Amino acid sequence: MPGKDTPQIKNEEQYESLRDKGMSKQKAARIANTPDSGKKGGKAEKYEDRTKDELMKKAKEVGIEGRSKMSKDELIKALRKG
């Protein structure tokens, strides 16, 4: 049974998968607890249509290291590699 300070995980399978990929407990829990986080079919703009600043922001959100030295093409590759 979870302790008092342990958050409830809504999607345990997704949480464990994210942890296996090296994601922190906090970040994995945040993603696993987001409604529809594992579903496809979003209407996100293509990376190529975004500005470098927008790509940098997204790279920061997902924790890509070395992003400040990357070109736009390198950022796109890193974001797709995920």
N, CA, C and O atoms as a GROMACS GRO file, in nm:
protein
  328
    1MET      N    1   0.085  -0.119   0.000
    1MET     CA    2   0.000   0.000   0.000
    1MET      C    3   0.089   0.124   0.000
    1MET      O    4   0.184   0.130   0.077
    2PRO      N    5   0.059   0.223  -0.085
    2PRO     CA    6   0.142   0.341  -0.093
    2PRO      C    7   0.146   0.417   0.038
    2PRO      O    8   0.047   0.422   0.112
    3GLY      N    9   0.261   0.478   0.067
    3GLY     CA   10   0.274   0.558   0.187
    3GLY      C   11   0.204   0.691   0.173
    3GLY      O   12   0.152   0.725   0.067
    4LYS      N   13   0.204   0.766   0.281
    4LYS     CA   14   0.136   0.895   0.284
    4LYS      C   15   0.191   0.992   0.179
    4LYS      O   16   0.115   1.068   0.119
    5ASP      N   17   0.322   0.989   0.157
    5ASP     CA   18   0.386   1.082   0.063
    5ASP      C   19   0.402   1.025  -0.077
    5ASP      O   20   0.457   1.091  -0.165
    6THR      N   21   0.356   0.902  -0.099
    6THR     CA   22   0.370   0.839  -0.230
    6THR      C   23   0.249   0.873  -0.316
    6THR      O   24   0.136   0.844  -0.277
    7PRO      N   25   0.272   0.934  -0.433
    7PRO     CA   26   0.158   0.970  -0.517
    7PRO      C   27   0.093   0.847  -0.580
    7PRO      O   28   0.159   0.745  -0.600
    8GLN      N   29  -0.035   0.857  -0.610
    8GLN     CA   30  -0.108   0.751  -0.677
    8GLN      C   31  -0.074   0.756  -0.826
    8GLN      O   32  -0.083   0.862  -0.887
    9ILE      N   33  -0.035   0.644  -0.883
    9ILE     CA   34  -0.004   0.636  -1.026
    9ILE      C   35  -0.126   0.581  -1.097
    9ILE      O   36  -0.174   0.472  -1.064
   10LYS      N   37  -0.177   0.656  -1.196
   10LYS     CA   38  -0.297   0.614  -1.268
   10LYS      C   39  -0.268   0.511  -1.375
   10LYS      O   40  -0.352   0.425  -1.403
   11ASN      N   41  -0.150   0.518  -1.437
   11ASN     CA   42  -0.115   0.424  -1.543
   11ASN      C   43   0.019   0.359  -1.507
   11ASN      O   44   0.125   0.403  -1.552
   12GLU      N   45   0.012   0.254  -1.426
   12GLU     CA   46   0.133   0.186  -1.377
   12GLU      C   47   0.221   0.134  -1.490
   12GLU      O   48   0.344   0.145  -1.483
   13GLU      N   49   0.160   0.077  -1.593
   13GLU     CA   50   0.237   0.020  -1.704
   13GLU      C   51   0.319   0.129  -1.775
   13GLU      O   52   0.437   0.110  -1.803
   14GLN      N   53   0.257   0.242  -1.802
   14GLN     CA   54   0.327   0.352  -1.866
   14GLN      C   55   0.436   0.406  -1.773
   14GLN      O   56   0.547   0.436  -1.818
   15TYR      N   57   0.405   0.419  -1.644
   15TYR     CA   58   0.501   0.466  -1.545
   15TYR      C   59   0.626   0.378  -1.544
   15TYR      O   60   0.738   0.427  -1.550
   16GLU      N   61   0.605   0.248  -1.536
   16GLU     CA   62   0.718   0.154  -1.532
   16GLU      C   63   0.800   0.160  -1.661
   16GLU      O   64   0.922   0.153  -1.657
   17SER      N   65   0.733   0.174  -1.775
   17SER     CA   66   0.802   0.186  -1.903
   17SER      C   67   0.891   0.311  -1.905
   17SER      O   68   1.005   0.306  -1.950
   18LEU      N   69   0.837   0.422  -1.858
   18LEU     CA   70   0.914   0.547  -1.854
   18LEU      C   71   1.032   0.536  -1.758
   18LEU      O   72   1.140   0.586  -1.786
   19ARG      N   73   1.012   0.470  -1.644
   19ARG     CA   74   1.121   0.451  -1.547
   19ARG      C   75   1.230   0.364  -1.608
   19ARG      O   76   1.349   0.389  -1.588
   20ASP      N   77   1.189   0.259  -1.684
   20ASP     CA   78   1.286   0.170  -1.748
   20ASP      C   79   1.371   0.246  -1.850
   20ASP      O   80   1.485   0.208  -1.876
   21LYS      N   81   1.316   0.353  -1.906
   21LYS     CA   82   1.389   0.435  -2.003
   21LYS      C   83   1.478   0.538  -1.935
   21LYS      O   84   1.544   0.617  -2.003
   22GLY      N   85   1.478   0.538  -1.801
   22GLY     CA   86   1.567   0.627  -1.727
   22GLY      C   87   1.505   0.757  -1.678
   22GLY      O   88   1.576   0.844  -1.628
   23MET      N   89   1.375   0.771  -1.693
   23MET     CA   90   1.308   0.894  -1.651
   23MET      C   91   1.297   0.896  -1.498
   23MET      O   92   1.283   0.792  -1.435
   24SER      N   93   1.303   1.015  -1.441
   24SER     CA   94   1.291   1.028  -1.296
   24SER      C   95   1.152   0.983  -1.250
   24SER      O   96   1.057   0.984  -1.328
   25LYS      N   97   1.141   0.945  -1.124
   25LYS     CA   98   1.012   0.902  -1.069
   25LYS      C   99   0.908   1.013  -1.082
   25LYS      O  100   0.794   0.987  -1.120
   26GLN      N  101   0.949   1.136  -1.052
   26GLN     CA  102   0.856   1.248  -1.055
   26GLN      C  103   0.805   1.274  -1.197
   26GLN      O  104   0.685   1.291  -1.218
   27LYS      N  105   0.896   1.276  -1.294
   27LYS     CA  106   0.856   1.304  -1.432
   27LYS      C  107   0.771   1.190  -1.487
   27LYS      O  108   0.671   1.214  -1.554
   28ALA      N  109   0.810   1.066  -1.459
   28ALA     CA  110   0.734   0.950  -1.506
   28ALA      C  111   0.593   0.951  -1.448
   28ALA      O  112   0.496   0.921  -1.517
   29ALA      N  113   0.581   0.986  -1.320
   29ALA     CA  114   0.450   0.991  -1.256
   29ALA      C  115   0.364   1.102  -1.317
   29ALA      O  116   0.244   1.083  -1.340
   30ARG      N  117   0.426   1.216  -1.343
   30ARG     CA  118   0.352   1.328  -1.402
   30ARG      C  119   0.294   1.289  -1.537
   30ARG      O  120   0.178   1.320  -1.567
   31ILE      N  121   0.374   1.222  -1.620
   31ILE     CA  122   0.329   1.180  -1.752
   31ILE      C  123   0.223   1.070  -1.740
   31ILE      O  124   0.120   1.076  -1.807
   32ALA      N  125   0.249   0.971  -1.656
   32ALA     CA  126   0.156   0.858  -1.641
   32ALA      C  127   0.022   0.901  -1.582
   32ALA      O  128  -0.078   0.832  -1.600
   33ASN      N  129   0.019   1.014  -1.514
   33ASN     CA  130  -0.106   1.062  -1.453
   33ASN      C  131  -0.178   1.164  -1.540
   33ASN      O  132  -0.283   1.216  -1.501
   34THR      N  133  -0.123   1.194  -1.658
   34THR     CA  134  -0.187   1.288  -1.749
   34THR      C  135  -0.290   1.214  -1.832
   34THR      O  136  -0.258   1.114  -1.896
   35PRO      N  137  -0.415   1.262  -1.833
   35PRO     CA  138  -0.517   1.194  -1.914
   35PRO      C  139  -0.478   1.191  -2.061
   35PRO      O  140  -0.428   1.289  -2.114
   36ASP      N  141  -0.500   1.078  -2.125
   36ASP     CA  142  -0.474   1.060  -2.268
   36ASP      C  143  -0.327   1.073  -2.306
   36ASP      O  144  -0.297   1.094  -2.423
   37SER      N  145  -0.235   1.061  -2.211
   37SER     CA  146  -0.093   1.081  -2.241
   37SER      C  147  -0.036   0.974  -2.334
   37SER      O  148   0.061   1.000  -2.404
   38GLY      N  149  -0.093   0.856  -2.335
   38GLY     CA  150  -0.040   0.750  -2.419
   38GLY      C  151  -0.113   0.734  -2.551
   38GLY      O  152  -0.080   0.644  -2.628
   39LYS      N  153  -0.208   0.818  -2.577
   39LYS     CA  154  -0.287   0.804  -2.700
   39LYS      C  155  -0.226   0.883  -2.815
   39LYS      O  156  -0.166   0.989  -2.795
   40LYS      N  157  -0.244   0.829  -2.934
   40LYS     CA  158  -0.192   0.895  -3.053
   40LYS      C  159  -0.304   0.972  -3.121
   40LYS      O  160  -0.420   0.962  -3.083
   41GLY      N  161  -0.266   1.048  -3.221
   41GLY     CA  162  -0.365   1.119  -3.298
   41GLY      C  163  -0.377   1.266  -3.266
   41GLY      O  164  -0.474   1.331  -3.305
   42GLY      N  165  -0.278   1.319  -3.195
   42GLY     CA  166  -0.278   1.461  -3.163
   42GLY      C  167  -0.258   1.545  -3.288
   42GLY      O  168  -0.221   1.494  -3.393
   43LYS      N  169  -0.283   1.671  -3.275
   43LYS     CA  170  -0.273   1.763  -3.388
   43LYS      C  171  -0.153   1.856  -3.372
   43LYS      O  172  -0.161   1.973  -3.408
   44ALA      N  173  -0.044   1.806  -3.320
   44ALA     CA  174   0.074   1.888  -3.299
   44ALA      C  175   0.135   1.930  -3.432
   44ALA      O  176   0.132   1.857  -3.530
   45GLU      N  177   0.190   2.050  -3.431
   45GLU     CA  178   0.256   2.104  -3.548
   45GLU      C  179   0.384   2.024  -3.576
   45GLU      O  180   0.452   1.982  -3.482
   46LYS      N  181   0.418   2.004  -3.702
   46LYS     CA  182   0.539   1.932  -3.738
   46LYS      C  183   0.661   2.007  -3.685
   46LYS      O  184   0.663   2.130  -3.682
   47TYR      N  185   0.762   1.932  -3.644
   47TYR     CA  186   0.884   1.995  -3.592
   47TYR      C  187   0.945   2.090  -3.694
   47TYR      O  188   0.995   2.196  -3.657
   48GLU      N  189   0.942   2.053  -3.820
   48GLU     CA  190   1.003   2.137  -3.924
   48GLU      C  191   0.934   2.272  -3.937
   48GLU      O  192   0.996   2.369  -3.982
   49ASP      N  193   0.807   2.280  -3.897
   49ASP     CA  194   0.732   2.405  -3.906
   49ASP      C  195   0.747   2.493  -3.782
   49ASP      O  196   0.696   2.604  -3.777
   50ARG      N  197   0.818   2.442  -3.683
   50ARG     CA  198   0.839   2.519  -3.559
   50ARG      C  199   0.968   2.598  -3.567
   50ARG      O  200   1.058   2.567  -3.644
   51THR      N  201   0.974   2.703  -3.485
   51THR     CA  202   1.098   2.782  -3.478
   51THR      C  203   1.199   2.708  -3.392
   51THR      O  204   1.165   2.616  -3.317
   52LYS      N  205   1.325   2.750  -3.403
   52LYS     CA  206   1.429   2.688  -3.320
   52LYS      C  207   1.399   2.712  -3.173
   52LYS      O  208   1.421   2.624  -3.090
   53ASP      N  209   1.348   2.831  -3.138
   53ASP     CA  210   1.314   2.860  -2.999
   53ASP      C  211   1.205   2.766  -2.947
   53ASP      O  212   1.211   2.721  -2.833
   54GLU      N  213   1.106   2.737  -3.030
   54GLU     CA  214   1.001   2.643  -2.991
   54GLU      C  215   1.057   2.503  -2.970
   54GLU      O  216   1.019   2.433  -2.877
   55LEU      N  217   1.149   2.464  -3.058
   55LEU     CA  218   1.213   2.332  -3.044
   55LEU      C  219   1.298   2.327  -2.919
   55LEU      O  220   1.302   2.224  -2.850
   56MET      N  221   1.368   2.436  -2.888
   56MET     CA  222   1.450   2.442  -2.766
   56MET      C  223   1.362   2.425  -2.642
   56MET      O  224   1.398   2.354  -2.549
   57LYS      N  225   1.247   2.492  -2.642
   57LYS     CA  226   1.155   2.481  -2.529
   57LYS      C  227   1.107   2.337  -2.512
   57LYS      O  228   1.103   2.285  -2.400
   58LYS      N  229   1.069   2.274  -2.623
   58LYS     CA  230   1.023   2.135  -2.618
   58LYS      C  231   1.135   2.043  -2.571
   58LYS      O  232   1.112   1.952  -2.491
   59ALA      N  233   1.256   2.066  -2.621
   59ALA     CA  234   1.371   1.984  -2.580
   59ALA      C  235   1.397   1.998  -2.431
   59ALA      O  236   1.434   1.901  -2.364
   60LYS      N  237   1.379   2.118  -2.378
   60LYS     CA  238   1.396   2.139  -2.234
   60LYS      C  239   1.289   2.063  -2.156
   60LYS      O  240   1.319   2.001  -2.054
   61GLU      N  241   1.165   2.069  -2.205
   61GLU     CA  242   1.054   1.999  -2.138
   61GLU      C  243   1.079   1.850  -2.126
   61GLU      O  244   1.046   1.789  -2.025
   62VAL      N  245   1.137   1.791  -2.230
   62VAL     CA  246   1.158   1.646  -2.229
   62VAL      C  247   1.296   1.606  -2.178
   62VAL      O  248   1.328   1.487  -2.171
   63GLY      N  249   1.379   1.705  -2.142
   63GLY     CA  250   1.507   1.676  -2.077
   63GLY      C  251   1.620   1.637  -2.169
   63GLY      O  252   1.704   1.556  -2.131
   64ILE      N  253   1.625   1.692  -2.290
   64ILE     CA  254   1.735   1.661  -2.383
   64ILE      C  255   1.857   1.743  -2.342
   64ILE      O  256   1.854   1.865  -2.336
   65GLU      N  257   1.965   1.671  -2.314
   65GLU     CA  258   2.089   1.737  -2.272
   65GLU      C  259   2.167   1.784  -2.394
   65GLU      O  260   2.161   1.722  -2.500
   66GLY      N  261   2.240   1.894  -2.378
   66GLY     CA  262   2.322   1.948  -2.486
   66GLY      C  263   2.243   2.026  -2.589
   66GLY      O  264   2.296   2.060  -2.695
   67ARG      N  265   2.117   2.055  -2.558
   67ARG     CA  266   2.029   2.121  -2.656
   67ARG      C  267   2.075   2.261  -2.693
   67ARG      O  268   2.049   2.307  -2.804
   68SER      N  269   2.143   2.330  -2.601
   68SER     CA  270   2.184   2.468  -2.629
   68SER      C  271   2.286   2.478  -2.742
   68SER      O  272   2.301   2.584  -2.803
   69LYS      N  273   2.356   2.370  -2.770
   69LYS     CA  274   2.457   2.370  -2.875
   69LYS      C  275   2.407   2.305  -3.005
   69LYS      O  276   2.482   2.293  -3.101
   70MET      N  277   2.281   2.264  -3.007
   70MET     CA  278   2.228   2.193  -3.123
   70MET      C  279   2.170   2.288  -3.228
   70MET      O  280   2.118   2.395  -3.195
   71SER      N  281   2.181   2.247  -3.352
   71SER     CA  282   2.116   2.319  -3.462
   71SER      C  283   1.968   2.278  -3.464
   71SER      O  284   1.927   2.188  -3.391
   72LYS      N  285   1.891   2.345  -3.546
   72LYS     CA  286   1.749   2.311  -3.556
   72LYS      C  287   1.732   2.166  -3.602
   72LYS      O  288   1.650   2.093  -3.546
   73ASP      N  289   1.809   2.123  -3.701
   73ASP     CA  290   1.800   1.984  -3.749
   73ASP      C  291   1.839   1.885  -3.640
   73ASP      O  292   1.777   1.779  -3.627
   74GLU      N  293   1.941   1.918  -3.562
   74GLU     CA  294   1.984   1.829  -3.453
   74GLU      C  295   1.876   1.820  -3.345
   74GLU      O  296   1.852   1.713  -3.289
   75LEU      N  297   1.811   1.933  -3.316
   75LEU     CA  298   1.702   1.932  -3.218
   75LEU      C  299   1.587   1.843  -3.265
   75LEU      O  300   1.531   1.766  -3.187
   76ILE      N  301   1.554   1.854  -3.393
   76ILE     CA  302   1.446   1.770  -3.448
   76ILE      C  303   1.481   1.623  -3.435
   76ILE      O  304   1.397   1.543  -3.394
   77LYS      N  305   1.603   1.586  -3.470
   77LYS     CA  306   1.646   1.446  -3.458
   77LYS      C  307   1.640   1.399  -3.314
   77LYS      O  308   1.593   1.289  -3.286
   78ALA      N  309   1.687   1.482  -3.222
   78ALA     CA  310   1.688   1.445  -3.080
   78ALA      C  311   1.545   1.430  -3.026
   78ALA      O  312   1.517   1.339  -2.948
   79LEU      N  313   1.456   1.518  -3.068
   79LEU     CA  314   1.316   1.510  -3.022
   79LEU      C  315   1.248   1.386  -3.077
   79LEU      O  316   1.167   1.324  -3.009
   80ARG      N  317   1.279   1.350  -3.200
   80ARG     CA  318   1.217   1.231  -3.258
   80ARG      C  319   1.273   1.104  -3.196
   80ARG      O  320   1.202   1.004  -3.184
   81LYS      N  321   1.399   1.108  -3.158
   81LYS     CA  322   1.462   0.991  -3.096
   81LYS      C  323   1.398   0.965  -2.959
   81LYS      O  324   1.382   0.851  -2.916
   82GLY      N  325   1.361   1.074  -2.893
   82GLY     CA  326   1.284   1.072  -2.773
   82GLY      C  327   1.334   1.014  -2.653
   82GLY      O  328   1.266   1.014  -2.551
   0.00000   0.00000   0.00000
